[in-house]
Amino acid sequence: MANLDDPYQTLGIARSATPDDIRRAYRKLAKQHHPDLNPGNLKSEEAFKRVSAANELLSDADKRARFDRGEIDAGGQEQAQGPSYRDYADNAAGRRYSRGGPEATEWNAEDFDGMFGSIFGKGRPRGDGRIRGQDEHYSLTTDFLDAINGAVRRLTLPDGRTLDVKIPVGTTEGQVLRLRGQGGAGQGEGPSGDALITVQVKPHSHFVRSGNDIRLILPITISEAVLGGPVQVPTPQGPVKMQIPPHSDSGTELRLRGRGVAAHGGHAAGNLYAKLSVVIGTPDTALEEFLTQWKPQVPANPRKSMEERQ
């Protein structure tokens, strides 16, 4: 089964695929899963979103290269990374290493001290004496709507410094944002490390996020349920009008296309799903009298299916 986080597997292409290969694969899958050709098919709709996101990333040469290096994820978001012994080996002045043979290099205790010291931020200057500063990790809590719509929030660091953090549209719980050069100071005129900020998102009073879709319970009156009509519905971008069909029961789910998380990072805009909940409200004597006298033209038993299964 394809890894849905791997854009290559999403498009069914090899990592060595050419731009033409990517374009052909995208066109084929987009046509297969396009919502206009699969009305009401949520599985095809989700597949179309994944295919579009994969194409957007792989069609951008810079983003593709960064994804291949592990710097960003399939959504184009920064990945938290730490240095490795390979980083040190690649940067060591003219050194090469192998498991043996004529090009093998002998490493002494000083070499290993420098290598692992660089990894853990305690090494001595090597080569030109420049050592990159350590990455610093922080946490930032933000409101639900800021994560959905994007915002700029100020983070105060333990040393008293402040950073203005840009929260991208569609930021998810636990996402790591990278602020380059805002980490620990380098040594020997080496560059500063990065600030890696893990975002925590506060829950919302009535919105719940599901991927790029937003769900909520929408209370309606008895008259709105029976007669239908326009009602105002909150969305992350502001309230909109939605038509309630006549004779709508509690639990009926209505969709507002494109009113979920806005398009971002190659992802198409999500939808908002409103599940209706009929609310009786305060006691109403007139309503009680009407129901006492009312005799439905077609008697109904909403529990019939439950009783038949007993």
C-alpha positions as MATLAB code, in Angstrom:
seq = 'MANLDDPYQTLGIARSATPDDIRRAYRKLAKQHHPDLNPGNLKSEEAFKRVSAANELLSDADKRARFDRGEIDAGGQEQAQGPSYRDYADNAAGRRYSRGGPEATEWNAEDFDGMFGSIFGKGRPRGDGRIRGQDEHYSLTTDFLDAINGAVRRLTLPDGRTLDVKIPVGTTEGQVLRLRGQGGAGQGEGPSGDALITVQVKPHSHFVRSGNDIRLILPITISEAVLGGPVQVPTPQGPVKMQIPPHSDSGTELRLRGRGVAAHGGHAAGNLYAKLSVVIGTPDTALEEFLTQWKPQVPANPRKSMEERQ';
ca = [
       0.000    0.000    0.000;
       1.347    3.433   -0.899;
       2.724    5.674    1.807;
       0.335    8.640    1.727;
       3.101   10.900    3.091;
       5.396   10.120    0.159;
       4.514   12.231   -2.919;
       6.409    9.847   -5.196;
       4.264    6.918   -4.096;
       1.120    9.060   -4.230;
       1.795    9.717   -7.937;
       3.119    6.195   -8.499;
       6.485    7.348   -9.856;
      10.144    6.657   -9.100;
      12.344    9.143   -7.252;
      14.317    9.546  -10.480;
      11.189   10.683  -12.363;
      11.588   13.552  -14.816;
       9.317   16.639  -14.809;
       7.444   15.122  -17.772;
       6.929   11.880  -15.807;
       5.490   13.889  -12.915;
       3.187   15.862  -15.196;
       1.843   12.766  -16.943;
       1.244   10.895  -13.683;
      -0.547   13.885  -12.174;
      -2.839   14.405  -15.171;
      -3.819   10.755  -15.209;
      -4.646   10.597  -11.483;
      -6.277   14.042  -11.378;
      -8.651   13.021  -14.152;
      -9.394    9.732  -12.382;
     -10.208   11.330   -9.013;
     -11.523   14.783   -9.973;
     -14.548   15.697   -7.761;
     -16.581   16.819  -10.785;
     -16.290   13.306  -12.224;
     -16.978   11.636   -8.859;
     -19.758   13.691   -7.228;
     -20.364   12.744   -3.618;
     -17.396   10.328   -3.519;
     -15.409   11.485   -0.481;
     -12.681    8.895   -1.057;
     -12.000   10.255   -4.553;
     -12.107   13.804   -3.208;
      -9.413   13.010   -0.629;
      -7.339   11.204   -3.261;
      -7.579   14.251   -5.546;
      -6.301   16.477   -2.717;
      -3.323   14.173   -2.070;
      -2.483   13.955   -5.773;
      -2.654   17.755   -6.151;
      -0.412   18.257   -3.115;
       2.132   15.720   -4.399;
       2.219   17.385   -7.825;
       2.618   20.864   -6.334;
       5.646   19.754   -4.297;
       7.411   17.653   -6.935;
       6.819   20.191   -9.722;
       8.796   22.764   -7.761;
      12.485   21.887   -8.203;
      13.531   23.609   -4.967;
      10.803   22.011   -2.849;
      11.493   18.624   -4.409;
      15.198   18.878   -3.570;
      14.431   19.927    0.003;
      11.974   17.049    0.418;
      14.549   14.593   -0.922;
      17.052   15.899    1.634;
      14.505   15.495    4.433;
      14.303   19.232    5.174;
      10.529   19.460    4.578;
       7.669   16.991    4.767;
       5.131   16.101    2.084;
       3.091   19.203    2.975;
       6.090   21.511    2.494;
       6.519   22.067    6.230;
       9.902   22.227    7.942;
      11.221   19.036    9.509;
      13.131   19.114   12.767;
      16.624   17.830   12.051;
      19.763   17.192   14.026;
      23.357   16.864   12.832;
      24.825   13.449   12.071;
      28.248   11.938   11.675;
      27.694   12.175    7.908;
      27.385   15.959    8.228;
      30.731   16.070    9.966;
      32.371   13.737    7.461;
      31.094   15.760    4.517;
      32.361   19.001    6.029;
      35.729   17.758    7.253;
      38.503   19.426    5.276;
      39.371   17.013    2.499;
      38.723   13.871    4.569;
      37.157   10.773    3.092;
      36.214    7.572    4.805;
      35.304    4.051    3.800;
      35.226    0.584    5.273;
      38.641   -0.231    3.820;
      40.800   -0.138    0.712;
      43.353    2.329   -0.541;
      41.213    5.401    0.213;
      40.450    4.445    3.816;
      41.460    7.046    6.383;
      42.740    6.230    9.829;
      40.914    8.084   12.583;
      42.548    8.839   15.903;
      41.027    9.838   19.242;
      41.250   13.518   18.380;
      39.290   12.935   15.171;
      36.461   11.193   17.020;
      36.457   13.838   19.720;
      35.977   16.508   17.061;
      33.344   14.523   15.190;
      31.094   13.663   18.125;
      31.789   16.994   19.781;
      30.420   18.763   16.725;
      27.309   16.600   16.845;
      26.595   17.369   20.484;
      27.739   20.984   20.424;
      30.896   20.483   22.495;
      33.557   20.078   19.826;
      36.730   22.017   19.211;
      37.014   24.188   16.117;
      38.131   22.159   13.099;
      39.526   23.276    9.771;
      38.875   27.011    9.633;
      37.711   26.980   13.263;
      34.065   27.733   12.517;
      31.427   25.733   14.399;
      27.703   26.126   13.774;
      25.607   26.981   16.810;
      23.188   24.501   18.309;
      19.524   24.402   17.321;
      17.289   25.550   20.159;
      13.867   23.990   20.775;
      10.837   25.968   21.980;
       7.089   25.511   22.304;
       4.380   27.967   21.255;
       0.669   27.663   22.057;
      -1.710   29.330   19.629;
      -5.445   29.669   19.112;
      -7.305   27.262   16.841;
      -8.268   29.948   14.308;
      -4.707   31.299   14.168;
      -3.518   27.820   13.176;
      -6.265   27.536   10.557;
      -6.003   31.006    9.023;
      -2.372   31.908    9.770;
      -1.088   34.623   12.084;
       2.030   36.194   13.580;
       2.614   35.566   17.285;
       5.389   36.803   19.563;
       7.408   34.247   21.518;
       9.453   35.321   24.548;
      12.586   33.222   25.018;
      14.133   32.275   28.380;
      16.929   34.843   27.866;
      14.407   37.655   27.408;
      14.675   37.884   23.624;
      11.469   37.912   21.597;
      10.784   36.313   18.245;
       7.900   37.132   15.913;
       6.768   33.724   14.703;
       4.785   33.456   11.477;
       2.215   30.690   11.843;
       1.413   29.434    8.330;
      -2.128   28.755    7.138;
      -3.162   25.220    8.074;
      -0.612   24.692   10.850;
      -1.261   21.420   12.666;
      -0.827   20.295   16.263;
       2.810   19.392   16.897;
       4.095   20.980   13.674;
       7.669   22.261   13.905;
       8.481   25.717   12.540;
      12.103   26.591   11.768;
      13.473   30.111   12.253;
      16.883   30.092   10.642;
      19.736   31.705   12.524;
      17.701   32.241   15.704;
      19.260   29.412   17.720;
      22.497   29.179   19.674;
      25.466   31.344   18.691;
      28.207   29.766   16.604;
      31.855   29.543   17.599;
      34.817   30.924   15.729;
      32.564   33.095   13.542;
      30.466   30.056   12.732;
      26.777   30.562   11.846;
      24.087   30.532   14.506;
      21.840   27.519   14.851;
      18.105   27.576   14.188;
      15.129   27.974   16.491;
      12.784   24.982   16.155;
       9.342   25.839   17.474;
       6.774   23.137   18.170;
       3.234   24.509   17.838;
       0.496   23.481   20.262;
      -3.049   24.345   19.126;
      -5.819   25.171   21.611;
      -9.158   23.402   21.062;
     -12.051   25.487   19.724;
     -15.457   25.854   21.345;
     -17.352   24.383   18.370;
     -14.938   23.664   15.490;
     -13.157   20.313   15.218;
     -10.460   19.769   12.603;
     -10.286   16.569   10.551;
      -7.376   16.822    8.118;
      -8.183   19.958    6.134;
     -11.909   19.673    6.827;
     -13.750   21.381    9.672;
     -16.717   19.834   11.480;
     -19.238   21.337   13.870;
     -22.596   20.623   15.469;
     -25.149   23.161   14.203;
     -28.207   23.703   16.443;
     -31.478   24.441   14.600;
     -35.033   25.083   15.777;
     -37.989   22.781   15.230;
     -39.459   25.149   12.648;
     -36.137   25.307   10.763;
     -35.971   21.501   10.789;
     -39.542   21.098    9.521;
     -39.844   24.024    7.120;
     -36.209   24.499    6.113;
     -34.750   27.858    5.210;
     -31.552   29.885    5.390;
     -29.512   29.903    8.599;
     -26.238   31.558    9.506;
     -23.323   29.146    9.952;
     -19.974   30.042   11.543;
     -16.878   29.122    9.531;
     -13.167   29.740   10.245;
     -13.278   32.605    7.735;
     -16.481   34.161    9.109;
     -20.238   33.427    9.096;
     -22.044   32.427    5.893;
     -25.641   31.588    4.955;
     -26.626   27.963    4.379;
     -29.956   26.541    3.241;
     -31.514   23.924    5.515;
     -33.633   21.454    3.491;
     -37.215   20.938    4.734;
     -37.815   17.921    6.985;
     -34.202   17.712    8.201;
     -33.540   15.366   11.124;
     -30.924   15.679   13.830;
     -27.734   14.065   12.587;
     -28.205   15.245    8.997;
     -24.808   16.444    7.739;
     -24.552   19.310    5.266;
     -21.408   20.397    3.428;
     -20.060   23.856    2.690;
     -17.473   23.297   -0.040;
     -14.150   25.089    0.438;
     -15.069   26.491    3.865;
     -12.617   24.365    5.841;
      -8.879   25.014    6.043;
      -7.829   27.332    3.199;
      -5.619   25.998    0.396;
      -1.992   25.843    1.517;
       1.274   24.058    0.761;
      -0.163   22.299   -2.270;
      -3.243   21.134   -0.360;
      -6.649   22.048   -1.774;
      -9.059   23.901    0.501;
     -10.986   21.666    2.857;
     -14.734   21.627    3.432;
     -16.908   22.452    6.410;
     -19.378   19.771    7.532;
     -22.283   20.906    9.699;
     -24.178   18.175   11.554;
     -27.686   19.343   12.428;
     -29.000   19.122   15.971;
     -32.689   19.957   16.489;
     -33.162   21.939   19.705;
     -36.606   22.207   21.348;
     -35.645   25.271   23.357;
     -37.595   26.816   26.217;
     -41.066   25.478   27.122;
     -43.704   26.691   24.661;
     -47.352   26.236   25.686;
     -48.647   26.886   22.173;
     -46.366   24.205   20.761;
     -47.461   21.726   23.424;
     -51.153   22.377   22.674;
     -50.563   21.991   18.945;
     -48.762   18.662   19.365;
     -51.510   17.398   21.672;
     -54.116   17.953   18.950;
     -51.890   17.109   15.994;
     -52.454   13.839   14.183;
     -49.831   13.114   11.494;
     -51.133   12.078    8.078;
     -48.605    9.236    7.993;
     -47.854    7.844   11.484;
     -44.158    7.216   11.923;
     -42.105    5.197   14.393;
     -38.436    6.339   14.275;
     -37.464    3.378   16.524;
     -38.990    0.711   14.296;
     -35.685   -0.648   13.013;
     -34.342   -0.922   16.567;
     -37.416   -2.817   17.756;
     -37.219   -5.253   14.845;
     -33.654   -6.224   15.797;
     -34.501   -7.084   19.399;
];
